[in-house]
């Protein structure tokens, strides 16, 4: 009888499933390049944020100023959206740990050294799905992408 109980417990343990992971890590690398070159350089300082809102909900013209002033996106209805996750580094290499799996809009904001006007800054958005460890790249094209939100 003891053998059967031991065998039964071994079978039950082997059939027990692990709980699925509900979080993942995400890397967002931000760089820039000149339009006449394929060489990219790390963009620093950058601010990268993950929003639960879909990019179609954002008013990108208004968001140029709200990202600059408060690190929030302006929605088409005039309200402000707060990021669910914000990068802890401004280096251009951004790692987010334990991000809840699901759909996000990545917002990247790059302020080149020496520039102090919003029309000289770089803004990008990209929809992503967080499922497993992922690396995303955002590459700004110098001058062409300045002062407006661009899809990457």
Buried (B, 14 or more C-beta within 10 A) or exposed (E): EEEEEEEEEEEEEEEEEEEEEEEBBBBBBBBBBEEEEEEBEEBBBBBBBBBBBEBEBBBBEBBBEBBBEEBBBBBEEEEEBEBBBBBEEBBBBBBBEEBEBBEBBBBBBBBBEEEEEBEEBBBBBBEBEBEEEBEBEBBBBBEEBBBBBBEB
